[in-house]
Amino acid sequence: MSDSIGSLRSYNPVVKVLAPVPAMIVTALSRDPWTPAVFAVIALVMLLVGGGLRGRALLWTIAGPPLLVALLTVSFGVWTDPGLVDHTTALLTLGPFTLWSGALETGLATGLRVVAVMLLALIAGLTTDGTDLVRSMIAHLRMPYRIGYAGFAAMRFVPRFRRDLEIIRLAHRVRGVDGGRGPVATLRRYNGYAVPLLAGAMRHGDRVSLAMEARGFGAFRTRTERRHVPLRLRDAVLALWLLAVCLVPHLLSGVLG
């Protein structure tokens, strides 16, 4: 984990998860397009400058939000009740359907709210290691370590399931098992994967529980950690910054009237 103050990865995971919540609430309760637009831009700049994103993550972070806003604008614009916006300008008429400018404005505001909340959540989602988040919750939110380490075990199941699924697919291919093509064949093929995957999960869970029992897991009220995730001054600064951001839309509304 980078220790640079300019890297979001160096901040406490709990702070990155909780600090954007007030901004998310303000965004969700807003009705104008300016408030979510401001939060979306601020969150996007934070991710691009301090997220350390590369490859596909960087590409989707840059290209994804505008595409999603455009899609949601049109979608919600079509779904908006015409009776609420028929006093605005008609932009397009196709038979009985009319697309009103007010409907697109409503769709734009809704799309911006969705994207802004998503980008604020990605501040933690794209820059946080899952194990560090669990350690931080155990240390600073007093989450019982039994629950935390159960979360560790659950996270380890995901790559194992992926590896087991690939092995099962290769085994079926070697044996010449081919369910054909089409949605029905795909469903039948995945049904064939279910039983060996469940059996492997049960065996793995049994081994994990035995290993945890052998190490005295749960025998004591507290447990030492191999690596600590501390709270530092920079975390307080980040939390105050994200709280201060909540005032920006109010200031802009005063300036713009």
C-alpha positions as CSV (number, residue, x, y, z in Angstrom):
1,M,0.0,0.0,0.0
2,S,1.5,3.4,-1.1
3,D,2.2,5.7,1.8
4,S,2.1,8.9,-0.3
5,I,-0.3,11.5,1.0
6,G,-1.5,12.0,-2.6
7,S,-2.6,8.4,-3.0
8,L,-6.1,7.4,-1.9
9,R,-4.7,3.9,-1.2
10,S,-2.8,5.3,1.8
11,Y,-5.9,6.4,3.6
12,N,-7.8,4.3,6.2
13,P,-10.4,2.1,4.5
14,V,-13.1,2.9,7.1
15,V,-12.7,6.6,6.5
16,K,-13.0,6.1,2.7
17,V,-16.2,4.1,3.1
18,L,-17.9,6.4,5.7
19,A,-16.7,9.9,4.7
20,P,-18.5,10.0,1.4
21,V,-21.9,8.9,2.9
22,P,-23.1,12.5,3.7
23,A,-22.3,13.5,0.1
24,M,-24.2,10.5,-1.1
25,I,-27.2,11.5,1.0
26,V,-27.1,15.1,-0.3
27,T,-26.8,13.8,-3.9
28,A,-29.7,11.4,-3.5
29,L,-32.0,14.0,-2.0
30,S,-31.2,16.7,-4.6
31,R,-33.5,17.5,-7.5
32,D,-31.4,19.8,-9.6
33,P,-28.7,18.6,-12.0
34,W,-26.0,20.9,-10.6
35,T,-25.6,19.2,-7.2
36,P,-24.9,15.6,-8.5
37,A,-22.8,17.0,-11.3
38,V,-20.5,18.8,-8.8
39,F,-20.2,15.7,-6.7
40,A,-19.5,13.5,-9.7
41,V,-16.8,15.8,-11.0
42,I,-15.1,16.0,-7.6
43,A,-15.2,12.3,-7.1
44,L,-13.9,11.6,-10.6
45,V,-11.0,14.0,-10.1
46,M,-10.1,12.4,-6.8
47,L,-10.1,9.0,-8.5
48,L,-8.0,10.1,-11.5
49,V,-5.5,12.0,-9.4
50,G,-5.2,9.8,-6.3
51,G,-6.6,6.5,-7.3
52,G,-3.6,5.1,-9.1
53,L,-5.9,3.5,-11.7
54,R,-4.5,1.7,-14.7
55,G,-5.6,-0.3,-17.7
56,R,-9.3,-1.2,-17.8
57,A,-10.1,0.4,-14.5
58,L,-8.8,3.8,-15.7
59,L,-10.6,3.4,-19.1
60,W,-13.9,2.6,-17.5
61,T,-13.6,5.3,-14.9
62,I,-13.1,7.9,-17.7
63,A,-15.5,6.6,-20.3
64,G,-18.1,4.9,-18.1
65,P,-19.7,7.8,-16.3
66,P,-20.5,9.9,-19.5
67,L,-21.9,6.9,-21.3
68,L,-24.0,5.9,-18.2
69,V,-25.3,9.5,-17.8
70,A,-26.3,9.5,-21.5
71,L,-28.1,6.1,-21.3
72,L,-29.9,7.0,-18.1
73,T,-30.9,10.5,-19.5
74,V,-32.6,8.9,-22.5
75,S,-34.1,6.0,-20.5
76,F,-35.6,8.1,-17.7
77,G,-36.6,10.7,-20.3
78,V,-38.7,8.1,-22.1
79,W,-40.2,6.8,-18.9
80,T,-41.2,10.2,-17.5
81,D,-44.9,10.9,-17.3
82,P,-45.7,13.2,-20.2
83,G,-48.4,14.9,-18.1
84,L,-45.8,16.4,-15.9
85,V,-43.7,17.9,-18.7
86,D,-46.1,18.6,-21.5
87,H,-45.7,22.4,-20.9
88,T,-42.0,22.2,-22.0
89,T,-40.7,22.1,-25.6
90,A,-41.4,19.0,-27.7
91,L,-38.1,17.7,-29.1
92,L,-39.3,14.6,-31.0
93,T,-42.6,13.2,-32.1
94,L,-43.0,9.6,-33.3
95,G,-46.7,8.7,-33.7
96,P,-48.4,8.9,-30.3
97,F,-45.0,9.4,-28.5
98,T,-43.6,12.8,-27.9
99,L,-40.2,13.4,-26.2
100,W,-40.3,16.6,-24.2
101,S,-37.3,18.7,-23.1
102,G,-38.5,18.6,-19.5
103,A,-38.4,14.8,-19.6
104,L,-34.8,14.8,-20.7
105,E,-34.0,17.3,-18.0
106,T,-35.6,15.0,-15.4
107,G,-33.6,12.0,-16.9
108,L,-30.4,14.0,-16.8
109,A,-30.8,14.9,-13.2
110,T,-31.6,11.3,-12.3
111,G,-28.7,10.0,-14.3
112,L,-26.3,12.4,-12.7
113,R,-27.5,11.4,-9.2
114,V,-26.9,7.7,-10.0
115,V,-23.5,8.3,-11.4
116,A,-22.5,10.7,-8.6
117,V,-23.4,8.2,-5.9
118,M,-21.6,5.5,-7.9
119,L,-18.4,7.6,-8.2
120,L,-18.5,8.5,-4.5
121,A,-18.7,4.8,-3.7
122,L,-15.8,4.0,-6.0
123,I,-13.5,6.3,-4.0
124,A,-13.4,3.4,-1.6
125,G,-14.2,0.6,-4.0
126,L,-11.3,1.1,-6.4
127,T,-8.7,2.1,-3.8
128,T,-9.2,-0.3,-0.9
129,D,-7.9,-3.7,-0.2
130,G,-10.6,-6.0,1.2
131,T,-8.4,-7.4,4.0
132,D,-7.3,-3.9,5.1
133,L,-11.0,-2.9,5.3
134,V,-11.8,-5.9,7.5
135,R,-8.8,-5.2,9.7
136,S,-9.7,-1.5,10.0
137,M,-13.3,-2.4,10.9
138,I,-12.1,-4.8,13.6
139,A,-9.7,-2.2,15.1
140,H,-11.7,1.0,14.8
141,L,-15.4,0.0,14.6
142,R,-15.0,-2.7,17.2
143,M,-16.4,-5.3,14.9
144,P,-16.0,-8.8,16.5
145,Y,-13.0,-10.4,15.0
146,R,-14.9,-13.7,14.5
147,I,-17.1,-11.9,12.0
148,G,-14.1,-10.2,10.4
149,Y,-12.1,-13.4,9.9
150,A,-15.2,-15.1,8.6
151,G,-15.2,-12.3,6.0
152,F,-11.6,-13.1,5.2
153,A,-12.5,-16.7,4.6
154,A,-15.5,-15.7,2.4
155,M,-13.3,-13.5,0.3
156,R,-10.8,-16.4,-0.2
157,F,-13.7,-18.5,-1.5
158,V,-14.2,-16.3,-4.6
159,P,-10.8,-17.0,-6.4
160,R,-11.1,-20.6,-5.3
161,F,-14.5,-21.0,-6.9
162,R,-13.2,-19.4,-10.1
163,R,-10.3,-21.8,-10.2
164,D,-12.5,-24.8,-9.5
165,L,-14.9,-23.7,-12.2
166,E,-12.1,-23.5,-14.7
167,I,-10.9,-27.0,-13.7
168,I,-14.4,-28.4,-14.1
169,R,-14.8,-26.8,-17.6
170,L,-11.5,-28.3,-18.7
171,A,-12.4,-31.7,-17.4
172,H,-15.7,-31.6,-19.3
173,R,-13.9,-30.5,-22.4
174,V,-11.4,-33.4,-22.1
175,R,-14.2,-35.9,-21.7
176,G,-16.0,-34.5,-24.8
177,V,-19.0,-33.3,-22.8
178,D,-20.8,-30.8,-25.0
179,G,-24.3,-29.6,-24.2
180,G,-24.6,-27.8,-27.5
181,R,-25.3,-24.1,-28.1
182,G,-28.1,-21.7,-27.1
183,P,-29.5,-20.6,-23.8
184,V,-31.0,-24.0,-22.9
185,A,-27.7,-25.7,-23.5
186,T,-25.8,-23.1,-21.5
187,L,-28.3,-23.5,-18.6
188,R,-27.9,-27.3,-18.8
189,R,-24.1,-27.0,-18.8
190,Y,-24.1,-24.8,-15.7
191,N,-26.4,-27.2,-13.9
192,G,-23.6,-29.8,-14.5
193,Y,-21.1,-27.5,-12.8
194,A,-23.3,-26.9,-9.7
195,V,-22.9,-30.2,-8.0
196,P,-19.0,-30.5,-8.2
197,L,-18.7,-26.8,-7.2
198,L,-20.9,-27.3,-4.1
199,A,-19.0,-30.4,-3.2
200,G,-15.7,-28.6,-3.5
201,A,-17.1,-25.7,-1.4
202,M,-18.1,-28.0,1.4
203,R,-14.7,-29.7,1.4
204,H,-12.9,-26.4,1.4
205,G,-15.2,-25.0,4.2
206,D,-14.5,-28.1,6.3
207,R,-10.8,-27.7,5.9
208,V,-11.0,-23.9,6.7
209,S,-13.0,-24.6,9.9
210,L,-10.6,-27.3,11.1
211,A,-7.6,-25.0,10.4
212,M,-9.3,-22.1,12.4
213,E,-10.2,-24.5,15.2
214,A,-6.6,-25.8,15.4
215,R,-5.3,-22.3,15.8
216,G,-7.6,-21.5,18.7
217,F,-9.8,-19.2,16.7
218,G,-12.6,-17.7,18.9
219,A,-11.0,-18.9,22.1
220,F,-10.3,-15.3,23.4
221,R,-12.1,-12.0,23.4
222,T,-9.4,-10.2,21.4
223,R,-6.8,-11.2,18.9
224,T,-3.6,-9.6,17.8
225,E,-3.2,-8.5,14.2
226,R,-0.3,-9.2,11.9
227,R,-0.6,-5.8,10.3
228,H,-2.3,-2.7,11.7
229,V,-4.3,-0.1,9.7
230,P,-3.9,3.1,11.7
231,L,-6.0,6.3,11.8
232,R,-3.8,9.3,10.9
233,L,-4.1,13.0,10.5
234,R,-4.5,12.6,6.7
235,D,-7.7,10.5,7.3
236,A,-9.2,13.4,9.4
237,V,-8.3,15.8,6.6
238,L,-10.0,13.6,4.0
239,A,-13.2,13.2,6.1
240,L,-13.3,17.0,6.6
241,W,-12.8,17.6,2.9
242,L,-15.6,15.3,1.9
243,L,-17.9,17.0,4.5
244,A,-16.9,20.4,3.2
245,V,-17.7,19.3,-0.3
246,C,-21.4,19.0,0.8
247,L,-21.5,22.8,1.0
248,V,-20.3,23.4,-2.6
249,P,-23.7,22.9,-4.3
250,H,-25.3,25.3,-1.8
251,L,-22.7,27.9,-2.6
252,L,-23.0,27.4,-6.3
253,S,-26.8,27.7,-6.1
254,G,-26.3,31.0,-4.3
255,V,-23.9,32.2,-7.0
256,L,-26.0,31.0,-9.9
257,G,-29.3,32.1,-8.3
